């Protein structure tokens, strides 16, 4: 085999290791007043009910969490926290996951992006 063929094979092998960069996730929603926070918190709960397959275990004015999925389960679980920021604003931070090494019923990354968009646009 020639050096040129070996170089071509090596280049192809390295090209196969490259990954496609993931699309960015929408920014974490921020609420700025009591009314704005109430509206966005309600939107957060509605979104979790529609997209997480696990039932809500804990719900309060600043924290929401579903039950954990079963071991190896593909069902999505969620955790949402309303975190204070300087100036009286709050960040509505969410996390979605499952307990399956090979993947979830829906992409947690895509669900988080949808959550951020839906909650940020709630009025």
N, CA, C and O atoms as CSV, one atom per row, in Angstrom:
chain,resi,resn,atom,element,x,y,z
A,1,UNK,N,N,0.848,-1.174,0.000
A,1,UNK,CA,C,0.000,0.000,0.000
A,1,UNK,C,C,0.897,1.240,0.000
A,1,UNK,O,O,1.892,1.300,0.721
A,2,UNK,N,N,0.539,2.200,-0.795
A,2,UNK,CA,C,1.367,3.392,-0.901
A,2,UNK,C,C,1.130,4.335,0.269
A,2,UNK,O,O,0.120,4.249,0.968
A,3,UNK,N,N,2.074,5.224,0.461
A,3,UNK,CA,C,1.965,6.234,1.516
A,3,UNK,C,C,0.739,7.107,1.273
A,3,UNK,O,O,0.061,7.514,2.216
A,4,UNK,N,N,0.463,7.385,0.025
A,4,UNK,CA,C,-0.691,8.222,-0.315
A,4,UNK,C,C,-1.996,7.549,0.120
A,4,UNK,O,O,-2.876,8.209,0.672
A,5,UNK,N,N,-2.127,6.251,-0.122
A,5,UNK,CA,C,-3.329,5.525,0.292
A,5,UNK,C,C,-3.462,5.483,1.814
A,5,UNK,O,O,-4.559,5.619,2.355
A,6,UNK,N,N,-2.339,5.295,2.491
A,6,UNK,CA,C,-2.368,5.293,3.955
A,6,UNK,C,C,-2.806,6.649,4.508
A,6,UNK,O,O,-3.561,6.726,5.477
A,7,UNK,N,N,-2.323,7.706,3.877
A,7,UNK,CA,C,-2.707,9.059,4.306
A,7,UNK,C,C,-4.203,9.277,4.081
A,7,UNK,O,O,-4.879,9.874,4.919
A,8,UNK,N,N,-4.714,8.798,2.958
A,8,UNK,CA,C,-6.137,8.932,2.656
A,8,UNK,C,C,-6.976,8.164,3.668
A,8,UNK,O,O,-7.985,8.679,4.150
A,9,UNK,N,N,-6.580,6.959,3.993
A,9,UNK,CA,C,-7.303,6.149,4.977
A,9,UNK,C,C,-7.270,6.824,6.351
A,9,UNK,O,O,-8.285,6.860,7.047
A,10,UNK,N,N,-6.130,7.348,6.736
A,10,UNK,CA,C,-6.014,8.040,8.024
A,10,UNK,C,C,-6.897,9.283,8.058
A,10,UNK,O,O,-7.545,9.550,9.070
A,11,UNK,N,N,-6.931,10.037,6.980
A,11,UNK,CA,C,-7.763,11.239,6.918
A,11,UNK,C,C,-9.236,10.879,7.018
A,11,UNK,O,O,-9.994,11.552,7.715
A,12,UNK,N,N,-9.648,9.821,6.325
A,12,UNK,CA,C,-11.043,9.386,6.396
A,12,UNK,C,C,-11.402,8.901,7.798
A,12,UNK,O,O,-12.500,9.172,8.286
A,13,UNK,N,N,-10.500,8.199,8.437
A,13,UNK,CA,C,-10.749,7.718,9.794
A,13,UNK,C,C,-10.916,8.878,10.764
A,13,UNK,O,O,-11.804,8.854,11.616
A,14,UNK,N,N,-10.071,9.886,10.640
A,14,UNK,CA,C,-10.176,11.054,11.505
A,14,UNK,C,C,-11.447,11.846,11.224
A,14,UNK,O,O,-12.067,12.361,12.155
A,15,UNK,N,N,-11.840,11.949,9.982
A,15,UNK,CA,C,-13.063,12.671,9.622
A,15,UNK,C,C,-14.275,11.984,10.234
A,15,UNK,O,O,-15.240,12.656,10.596
A,16,UNK,N,N,-14.247,10.673,10.356
A,16,UNK,CA,C,-15.353,9.936,10.959
A,16,UNK,C,C,-15.509,10.203,12.438
A,16,UNK,O,O,-16.570,9.935,13.002
A,17,UNK,N,N,-14.479,10.724,13.080
A,17,UNK,CA,C,-14.532,11.009,14.515
A,17,UNK,C,C,-15.121,12.385,14.814
A,17,UNK,O,O,-15.467,12.674,15.960
A,18,UNK,N,N,-15.236,13.226,13.806
A,18,UNK,CA,C,-15.765,14.559,14.038
A,18,UNK,C,C,-17.250,14.482,14.354
A,18,UNK,O,O,-17.958,13.609,13.851
A,19,UNK,N,N,-17.713,15.401,15.189
A,19,UNK,CA,C,-19.131,15.466,15.530
A,19,UNK,C,C,-19.705,16.772,15.012
A,19,UNK,O,O,-18.994,17.763,14.843
A,20,UNK,N,N,-20.987,16.752,14.767
A,20,UNK,CA,C,-21.688,17.954,14.337
A,20,UNK,C,C,-22.026,18.753,15.587
A,20,UNK,O,O,-22.596,18.198,16.526
A,21,UNK,N,N,-21.693,20.036,15.627
A,21,UNK,CA,C,-22.009,20.819,16.824
A,21,UNK,C,C,-23.518,20.916,17.028
A,21,UNK,O,O,-24.280,21.040,16.070
A,22,UNK,N,N,-23.935,20.858,18.287
A,22,UNK,CA,C,-25.356,20.933,18.598
A,22,UNK,C,C,-25.833,22.385,18.515
A,22,UNK,O,O,-25.082,23.324,18.779
A,23,UNK,N,N,-27.088,22.533,18.146
A,23,UNK,CA,C,-27.673,23.871,18.082
A,23,UNK,C,C,-27.731,24.446,19.503
A,23,UNK,O,O,-27.930,23.701,20.463
A,24,UNK,N,N,-27.562,25.746,19.641
A,24,UNK,CA,C,-27.612,26.347,20.976
A,24,UNK,C,C,-29.011,26.251,21.576
A,24,UNK,O,O,-30.011,26.210,20.858
A,25,UNK,N,N,-29.059,26.217,22.884
A,25,UNK,CA,C,-30.329,26.181,23.622
A,25,UNK,C,C,-30.747,27.620,23.900
A,25,UNK,O,O,-29.912,28.475,24.197
A,26,UNK,N,N,-32.049,27.876,23.801
A,26,UNK,CA,C,-32.575,29.210,24.103
A,26,UNK,C,C,-32.185,29.611,25.525
A,26,UNK,O,O,-32.026,28.759,26.399
A,27,UNK,N,N,-32.036,30.900,25.741
A,27,UNK,CA,C,-31.624,31.435,27.041
A,27,UNK,C,C,-32.607,31.062,28.152
A,27,UNK,O,O,-33.804,30.897,27.913
A,28,UNK,N,N,-32.082,30.936,29.354
A,28,UNK,CA,C,-32.907,30.663,30.525
A,28,UNK,C,C,-33.883,31.817,30.729
A,28,UNK,O,O,-33.472,32.977,30.712
A,29,UNK,N,N,-35.177,31.518,30.922
A,29,UNK,CA,C,-36.158,32.583,31.108
A,29,UNK,C,C,-35.907,33.378,32.390
A,29,UNK,O,O,-35.451,32.839,33.398
A,30,UNK,N,N,-36.217,34.672,32.323
A,30,UNK,CA,C,-36.091,35.568,33.469
A,30,UNK,C,C,-37.424,36.253,33.677
A,30,UNK,O,O,-38.069,36.673,32.716
A,31,UNK,N,N,-37.847,36.369,34.948
A,31,UNK,CA,C,-39.060,37.135,35.250
A,31,UNK,C,C,-38.675,38.336,36.102
A,31,UNK,O,O,-37.728,38.287,36.887
A,32,UNK,N,N,-39.433,39.419,35.927
A,32,UNK,CA,C,-39.015,40.692,36.510
A,32,UNK,C,C,-39.994,41.304,37.504
A,32,UNK,O,O,-39.658,42.296,38.151
A,33,UNK,N,N,-41.172,40.753,37.643
A,33,UNK,CA,C,-42.157,41.277,38.601
A,33,UNK,C,C,-42.958,40.108,39.154
A,33,UNK,O,O,-42.873,38.994,38.636
A,34,UNK,N,N,-43.734,40.356,40.202
A,34,UNK,CA,C,-44.551,39.287,40.781
A,34,UNK,C,C,-45.514,38.716,39.748
A,34,UNK,O,O,-45.670,37.500,39.637
A,35,UNK,N,N,-46.164,39.606,38.988
A,35,UNK,CA,C,-47.129,39.148,37.982
A,35,UNK,C,C,-46.423,38.363,36.876
A,35,UNK,O,O,-46.905,37.313,36.453
A,36,UNK,N,N,-45.290,38.869,36.414
A,36,UNK,CA,C,-44.515,38.194,35.375
A,36,UNK,C,C,-44.047,36.829,35.867
A,36,UNK,O,O,-44.114,35.845,35.129
A,37,UNK,N,N,-43.578,36.767,37.101
A,37,UNK,CA,C,-43.106,35.496,37.664
A,37,UNK,C,C,-44.252,34.499,37.815
A,37,UNK,O,O,-44.076,33.313,37.533
A,38,UNK,N,N,-45.415,34.960,38.254
A,38,UNK,CA,C,-46.567,34.072,38.413
A,38,UNK,C,C,-46.970,33.478,37.059
A,38,UNK,O,O,-47.265,32.287,36.959
A,39,UNK,N,N,-46.979,34.309,36.037
A,39,UNK,CA,C,-47.341,33.851,34.692
A,39,UNK,C,C,-46.323,32.850,34.160
A,39,UNK,O,O,-46.689,31.805,33.621
A,40,UNK,N,N,-45.062,33.174,34.314
A,40,UNK,CA,C,-44.010,32.291,33.791
A,40,UNK,C,C,-43.896,31.011,34.610
A,40,UNK,O,O,-43.582,29.956,34.059
A,41,UNK,N,N,-44.144,31.083,35.912
A,41,UNK,CA,C,-44.107,29.874,36.738
A,41,UNK,C,C,-45.247,28.937,36.351
A,41,UNK,O,O,-45.067,27.720,36.309
A,42,UNK,N,N,-46.422,29.504,36.069
A,42,UNK,CA,C,-47.553,28.689,35.605
A,42,UNK,C,C,-47.230,28.047,34.254
A,42,UNK,O,O,-47.572,26.888,34.019
A,43,UNK,N,N,-46.571,28.798,33.369
A,43,UNK,CA,C,-46.172,28.252,32.067
A,43,UNK,C,C,-45.151,27.125,32.244
A,43,UNK,O,O,-45.177,26.136,31.512
A,44,UNK,N,N,-44.263,27.279,33.212
A,44,UNK,CA,C,-43.267,26.242,33.489
A,44,UNK,C,C,-43.954,24.947,33.931
A,44,UNK,O,O,-43.604,23.863,33.466
A,45,UNK,N,N,-44.921,25.067,34.820
A,45,UNK,CA,C,-45.656,23.883,35.308
A,45,UNK,C,C,-46.412,23.219,34.160
A,45,UNK,O,O,-46.386,21.997,34.017
A,46,UNK,N,N,-47.081,24.022,33.349
A,46,UNK,CA,C,-47.833,23.497,32.206
A,46,UNK,C,C,-46.905,22.767,31.246
A,46,UNK,O,O,-47.250,21.698,30.743
A,47,UNK,N,N,-45.742,23.328,30.989
A,47,UNK,CA,C,-44.791,22.702,30.071
A,47,UNK,C,C,-44.302,21.364,30.631
A,47,UNK,O,O,-44.222,20.376,29.901
A,48,UNK,N,N,-43.980,21.334,31.907
A,48,UNK,CA,C,-43.512,20.079,32.522
A,48,UNK,C,C,-44.611,19.021,32.454
A,48,UNK,O,O,-44.335,17.865,32.131
A,49,UNK,N,N,-45.847,19.401,32.753
A,49,UNK,CA,C,-46.955,18.440,32.686
A,49,UNK,C,C,-47.118,17.867,31.276
A,49,UNK,O,O,-47.484,16.703,31.118
A,50,UNK,N,N,-46.849,18.680,30.258
A,50,UNK,CA,C,-47.024,18.239,28.877
A,50,UNK,C,C,-45.844,17.431,28.335
A,50,UNK,O,O,-46.019,16.641,27.408
A,51,UNK,N,N,-44.638,17.617,28.898
A,51,UNK,CA,C,-43.453,17.006,28.292
A,51,UNK,C,C,-42.713,15.985,29.153
A,51,UNK,O,O,-42.012,15.130,28.611
A,52,UNK,N,N,-42.847,16.049,30.449
A,52,UNK,CA,C,-42.201,15.042,31.312
A,52,UNK,C,C,-43.193,13.896,31.501
A,52,UNK,O,O,-44.372,14.124,31.773
A,53,UNK,N,N,-42.717,12.688,31.358
A,53,UNK,CA,C,-43.610,11.537,31.513
A,53,UNK,C,C,-43.773,11.113,32.977
A,53,UNK,O,O,-44.613,10.267,33.287
A,54,UNK,N,N,-42.987,11.687,33.860
A,54,UNK,CA,C,-43.100,11.370,35.285
A,54,UNK,C,C,-44.016,12.406,35.955
A,54,UNK,O,O,-44.005,13.580,35.586
A,55,UNK,N,N,-44.793,11.969,36.925
A,55,UNK,CA,C,-45.720,12.859,37.627
A,55,UNK,C,C,-44.965,13.813,38.547
A,55,UNK,O,O,-43.853,13.525,38.990
A,56,UNK,N,N,-45.586,14.943,38.822
A,56,UNK,CA,C,-44.978,15.919,39.723
A,56,UNK,C,C,-45.017,15.380,41.153
A,56,UNK,O,O,-46.057,14.947,41.650
A,57,UNK,N,N,-43.864,15.420,41.788
A,57,UNK,CA,C,-43.714,14.961,43.176
A,57,UNK,C,C,-43.746,16.145,44.141
A,57,UNK,O,O,-44.383,16.072,45.192
A,58,UNK,N,N,-43.059,17.240,43.788
A,58,UNK,CA,C,-42.954,18.414,44.653
A,58,UNK,C,C,-43.278,19.653,43.844
A,58,UNK,O,O,-42.765,19.836,42.741
A,59,UNK,N,N,-44.135,20.507,44.397
A,59,UNK,CA,C,-44.488,21.756,43.715
A,59,UNK,C,C,-44.655,22.851,44.753
A,59,UNK,O,O,-45.419,22.708,45.708
A,60,UNK,N,N,-43.930,23.947,44.557
A,60,UNK,CA,C,-44.074,25.107,45.439
A,60,UNK,C,C,-43.946,26.364,44.581
A,60,UNK,O,O,-43.938,26.278,43.353
A,61,UNK,N,N,-43.848,27.511,45.210
A,61,UNK,CA,C,-43.777,28.773,44.467
A,61,UNK,C,C,-42.432,29.000,43.788
A,61,UNK,O,O,-42.302,29.890,42.948
A,62,UNK,N,N,-41.424,28.193,44.151
A,62,UNK,CA,C,-40.116,28.382,43.530
A,62,UNK,C,C,-39.373,27.086,43.202
A,62,UNK,O,O,-38.201,27.126,42.828
A,63,UNK,N,N,-40.039,25.944,43.337
A,63,UNK,CA,C,-39.391,24.660,43.044
A,63,UNK,C,C,-40.436,23.661,42.571
A,63,UNK,O,O,-41.525,23.566,43.137
A,64,UNK,N,N,-40.089,22.917,41.523
A,64,UNK,CA,C,-40.965,21.891,40.970
A,64,UNK,C,C,-40.082,20.703,40.613
A,64,UNK,O,O,-39.031,20.866,39.993
A,65,UNK,N,N,-40.510,19.516,41.004
A,65,UNK,CA,C,-39.746,18.325,40.646
A,65,UNK,C,C,-40.688,17.163,40.428
A,65,UNK,O,O,-41.653,16.976,41.169
A,66,UNK,N,N,-40.392,16.376,39.389
A,66,UNK,CA,C,-41.165,15.164,39.147
A,66,UNK,C,C,-40.511,14.009,39.907
A,66,UNK,O,O,-39.418,14.142,40.457
A,67,UNK,N,N,-41.205,12.882,39.919
A,67,UNK,CA,C,-40.578,11.667,40.424
A,67,UNK,C,C,-39.439,11.294,39.486
A,67,UNK,O,O,-39.449,11.661,38.311
A,68,UNK,N,N,-38.466,10.570,40.003
A,68,UNK,CA,C,-37.369,10.082,39.166
A,68,UNK,C,C,-37.875,8.957,38.279
A,68,UNK,O,O,-38.753,8.197,38.688
A,69,UNK,N,N,-37.337,8.838,37.074
A,69,UNK,CA,C,-37.715,7.708,36.226
A,69,UNK,C,C,-37.159,6.410,36.805
A,69,UNK,O,O,-36.189,6.429,37.562
A,70,UNK,N,N,-37.774,5.287,36.448
A,70,UNK,CA,C,-37.249,4.011,36.928
A,70,UNK,C,C,-35.853,3.752,36.368
A,70,UNK,O,O,-35.442,4.356,35.378
A,71,UNK,N,N,-35.144,2.852,37.016
A,71,UNK,CA,C,-33.814,2.488,36.531
A,71,UNK,C,C,-33.916,2.010,35.090
A,71,UNK,O,O,-34.746,1.162,34.764
A,72,UNK,N,N,-33.074,2.556,34.241
A,72,UNK,CA,C,-33.020,2.259,32.808
A,72,UNK,C,C,-34.245,2.783,32.047
A,72,UNK,O,O,-34.413,2.473,30.867
A,73,UNK,N,N,-35.095,3.569,32.704
A,73,UNK,CA,C,-36.294,4.098,32.051
A,73,UNK,C,C,-35.962,5.207,31.065
A,73,UNK,O,O,-35.019,5.973,31.264
A,74,UNK,N,N,-36.743,5.283,30.008
A,74,UNK,CA,C,-36.559,6.324,28.998
A,74,UNK,C,C,-37.480,7.521,29.244
A,74,UNK,O,O,-37.416,8.510,28.514
A,75,UNK,N,N,-38.331,7.438,30.263
A,75,UNK,CA,C,-39.257,8.523,30.553
A,75,UNK,C,C,-38.509,9.753,31.055
A,75,UNK,O,O,-37.549,9.637,31.817
A,76,UNK,N,N,-38.953,10.929,30.624
A,76,UNK,CA,C,-38.322,12.170,31.061
A,76,UNK,C,C,-38.815,12.584,32.429
A,76,UNK,O,O,-40.005,12.502,32.736
A,77,UNK,N,N,-37.884,13.026,33.237
A,77,UNK,CA,C,-38.183,13.644,34.525
A,77,UNK,C,C,-37.746,15.098,34.430
A,77,UNK,O,O,-37.017,15.481,33.515
A,78,UNK,N,N,-38.200,15.905,35.386
A,78,UNK,CA,C,-37.874,17.335,35.319
A,78,UNK,C,C,-37.659,17.907,36.711
A,78,UNK,O,O,-38.204,17.428,37.705
A,79,UNK,N,N,-36.840,18.952,36.738
A,79,UNK,CA,C,-36.623,19.745,37.949
A,79,UNK,C,C,-36.571,21.201,37.495
A,79,UNK,O,O,-35.835,21.540,36.568
A,80,UNK,N,N,-37.357,22.068,38.153
A,80,UNK,CA,C,-37.386,23.487,37.794
A,80,UNK,C,C,-37.215,24.295,39.066
A,80,UNK,O,O,-37.843,24.014,40.087
A,81,UNK,N,N,-36.358,25.303,38.993
A,81,UNK,CA,C,-36.060,26.138,40.151
A,81,UNK,C,C,-36.180,27.607,39.750
A,81,UNK,O,O,-35.692,28.012,38.695
A,82,UNK,N,N,-36.823,28.390,40.589
A,82,UNK,CA,C,-36.889,29.838,40.382
A,82,UNK,C,C,-35.822,30.449,41.279
A,82,UNK,O,O,-36.004,30.562,42.491
A,83,UNK,N,N,-34.708,30.841,40.673
A,83,UNK,CA,C,-33.531,31.291,41.415
A,83,UNK,C,C,-33.432,32.817,41.407
A,83,UNK,O,O,-33.503,33.439,40.347
A,84,UNK,N,N,-33.268,33.426,42.599
A,84,UNK,CA,C,-33.155,34.889,42.657
A,84,UNK,C,C,-31.868,35.397,42.022
A,84,UNK,O,O,-30.823,34.747,42.056
A,85,UNK,N,N,-31.991,36.586,41.443
A,85,UNK,CA,C,-30.853,37.273,40.830
A,85,UNK,C,C,-30.778,38.670,41.448
A,85,UNK,O,O,-31.739,39.119,42.073
A,86,UNK,N,N,-29.668,39.348,41.284
A,86,UNK,CA,C,-29.579,40.723,41.774
A,86,UNK,C,C,-30.650,41.602,41.111
A,86,UNK,O,O,-31.009,41.391,39.952
A,87,UNK,N,N,-31.140,42.562,41.843
A,87,UNK,CA,C,-32.120,43.495,41.287
A,87,UNK,C,C,-33.553,43.009,41.360
A,87,UNK,O,O,-34.439,43.630,40.772
A,88,UNK,N,N,-33.806,41.923,42.061
A,88,UNK,CA,C,-35.173,41.438,42.231
A,88,UNK,C,C,-35.690,40.563,41.100
A,88,UNK,O,O,-36.865,40.199,41.101
A,89,UNK,N,N,-34.849,40.219,40.142
A,89,UNK,CA,C,-35.263,39.332,39.054
A,89,UNK,C,C,-35.041,37.877,39.462
A,89,UNK,O,O,-34.348,37.587,40.437
A,90,UNK,N,N,-35.647,36.972,38.694
A,90,UNK,CA,C,-35.502,35.537,38.946
A,90,UNK,C,C,-35.221,34.822,37.637
A,90,UNK,O,O,-35.762,35.182,36.591
A,91,UNK,N,N,-34.367,33.804,37.704
A,91,UNK,CA,C,-34.114,32.895,36.584
A,91,UNK,C,C,-34.954,31.647,36.811
A,91,UNK,O,O,-34.981,31.108,37.918
A,92,UNK,N,N,-35.632,31.189,35.780
A,92,UNK,CA,C,-36.417,29.956,35.879
A,92,UNK,C,C,-35.614,28.873,35.167
A,92,UNK,O,O,-35.692,28.717,33.949
A,93,UNK,N,N,-34.846,28.132,35.953
A,93,UNK,CA,C,-33.890,27.141,35.452
A,93,UNK,C,C,-34.519,25.748,35.467
A,93,UNK,O,O,-35.100,25.329,36.468
A,94,UNK,N,N,-34.398,25.048,34.362
A,94,UNK,CA,C,-34.978,23.706,34.254
A,94,UNK,C,C,-33.914,22.684,33.882
A,94,UNK,O,O,-32.875,23.005,33.306
A,95,UNK,N,N,-34.215,21.454,34.234
A,95,UNK,CA,C,-33.366,20.318,33.878
A,95,UNK,C,C,-34.291,19.161,33.529
A,95,UNK,O,O,-35.252,18.900,34.252
A,96,UNK,N,N,-34.017,18.469,32.439
A,96,UNK,CA,C,-34.795,17.296,32.021
A,96,UNK,C,C,-33.822,16.146,31.833
A,96,UNK,O,O,-32.721,16.341,31.318
A,97,UNK,N,N,-34.225,14.931,32.251
A,97,UNK,CA,C,-33.341,13.771,32.130
A,97,UNK,C,C,-34.143,12.475,32.175
A,97,UNK,O,O,-35.329,12.469,32.503
A,98,UNK,N,N,-33.473,11.389,31.843
A,98,UNK,CA,C,-34.007,10.046,32.036
A,98,UNK,C,C,-32.873,9.183,32.583
A,98,UNK,O,O,-31.743,9.655,32.712
A,99,UNK,N,N,-33.158,7.955,32.898
A,99,UNK,CA,C,-32.140,7.069,33.476
A,99,UNK,C,C,-31.720,5.962,32.510
A,99,UNK,O,O,-31.432,4.839,32.924
A,100,UNK,N,N,-31.689,6.289,31.230
A,100,UNK,CA,C,-31.308,5.300,30.236
A,100,UNK,C,C,-30.046,5.751,29.521
A,100,UNK,O,O,-30.021,6.824,28.918
A,101,UNK,N,N,-29.034,4.964,29.584
A,101,UNK,CA,C,-27.742,5.265,28.978
A,101,UNK,C,C,-27.843,5.468,27.466
A,101,UNK,O,O,-27.060,6.219,26.883
A,102,UNK,N,N,-28.798,4.803,26.840
A,102,UNK,CA,C,-28.894,4.830,25.378
A,102,UNK,C,C,-29.829,5.902,24.842
A,102,UNK,O,O,-29.913,6.089,23.629
A,103,UNK,N,N,-30.526,6.602,25.706
A,103,UNK,CA,C,-31.378,7.692,25.237
A,103,UNK,C,C,-32.719,7.730,25.935
A,103,UNK,O,O,-33.140,6.771,26.581
A,104,UNK,N,N,-33.369,8.854,25.786
A,104,UNK,CA,C,-34.662,9.103,26.421
A,104,UNK,C,C,-35.770,9.072,25.375
A,104,UNK,O,O,-35.501,9.059,24.174
A,105,UNK,N,N,-37.008,9.060,25.837
A,105,UNK,CA,C,-38.149,9.055,24.930
A,105,UNK,C,C,-38.166,10.311,24.067
A,105,UNK,O,O,-38.613,10.268,22.920
A,106,UNK,N,N,-37.685,11.423,24.603
A,106,UNK,CA,C,-37.492,12.676,23.864
A,106,UNK,C,C,-36.110,13.192,24.242
A,106,UNK,O,O,-35.570,12.823,25.285
A,107,UNK,N,N,-35.548,14.029,23.412
A,107,UNK,CA,C,-34.239,14.597,23.696
A,107,UNK,C,C,-34.351,15.614,24.837
A,107,UNK,O,O,-35.041,16.623,24.689
A,108,UNK,N,N,-33.687,15.366,25.971
A,108,UNK,CA,C,-33.740,16.341,27.069
A,108,UNK,C,C,-33.266,17.728,26.629
A,108,UNK,O,O,-33.786,18.740,27.097
A,109,UNK,N,N,-32.303,17.771,25.750
A,109,UNK,CA,C,-31.783,19.052,25.253
A,109,UNK,C,C,-32.855,19.804,24.466
A,109,UNK,O,O,-33.023,21.010,24.651
A,110,UNK,N,N,-33.578,19.111,23.595
A,110,UNK,CA,C,-34.636,19.742,22.816
A,110,UNK,C,C,-35.810,20.154,23.704
A,110,UNK,O,O,-36.411,21.207,23.494
A,111,UNK,N,N,-36.129,19.331,24.685
A,111,UNK,CA,C,-37.221,19.671,25.595
A,111,UNK,C,C,-36.844,20.906,26.413
A,111,UNK,O,O,-37.684,21.779,26.633
A,112,UNK,N,N,-35.591,20.988,26.865
A,112,UNK,CA,C,-35.141,22.167,27.597
A,112,UNK,C,C,-35.216,23.413,26.714
A,112,UNK,O,O,-35.641,24.472,27.178
A,113,UNK,N,N,-34.813,23.300,25.466
A,113,UNK,CA,C,-34.902,24.435,24.548
A,113,UNK,C,C,-36.362,24.881,24.404
A,113,UNK,O,O,-36.656,26.075,24.460
A,114,UNK,N,N,-37.261,23.934,24.220
A,114,UNK,CA,C,-38.683,24.260,24.119
A,114,UNK,C,C,-39.210,24.894,25.390
A,114,UNK,O,O,-39.992,25.843,25.339
A,115,UNK,N,N,-38.782,24.370,26.536
A,115,UNK,CA,C,-39.185,24.924,27.829
A,115,UNK,C,C,-38.748,26.388,27.919
A,115,UNK,O,O,-39.555,27.261,28.239
A,116,UNK,N,N,-37.484,26.648,27.638
A,116,UNK,CA,C,-36.968,28.023,27.737
A,116,UNK,C,C,-37.735,28.969,26.824
A,116,UNK,O,O,-38.041,30.096,27.215
A,117,UNK,N,N,-38.045,28.527,25.623
A,117,UNK,CA,C,-38.787,29.371,24.679
A,117,UNK,C,C,-40.222,29.611,25.149
A,117,UNK,O,O,-40.718,30.738,25.117
A,118,UNK,N,N,-40.880,28.537,25.584
A,118,UNK,CA,C,-42.288,28.650,25.997
A,118,UNK,C,C,-42.433,29.529,27.235
A,118,UNK,O,O,-43.315,30.386,27.290
A,119,UNK,N,N,-41.581,29.321,28.213
A,119,UNK,CA,C,-41.678,30.083,29.467
A,119,UNK,C,C,-41.295,31.544,29.226
A,119,UNK,O,O,-41.952,32.445,29.747
A,120,UNK,N,N,-40.256,31.786,28.455
A,120,UNK,CA,C,-39.832,33.160,28.189
A,120,UNK,C,C,-40.908,33.952,27.444
A,120,UNK,O,O,-41.028,35.162,27.637
A,121,UNK,N,N,-41.684,33.284,26.599
A,121,UNK,CA,C,-42.684,33.996,25.821
A,121,UNK,C,C,-44.047,34.089,26.518
A,121,UNK,O,O,-44.966,34.714,25.989
A,122,UNK,N,N,-44.183,33.479,27.687
A,122,UNK,CA,C,-45.468,33.512,28.407
A,122,UNK,C,C,-45.775,34.932,28.864
A,122,UNK,O,O,-44.914,35.622,29.409
A,123,UNK,N,N,-47.014,35.356,28.634
A,123,UNK,CA,C,-47.437,36.701,29.052
A,123,UNK,C,C,-48.754,36.625,29.781
A,123,UNK,O,O,-49.280,37.650,30.214
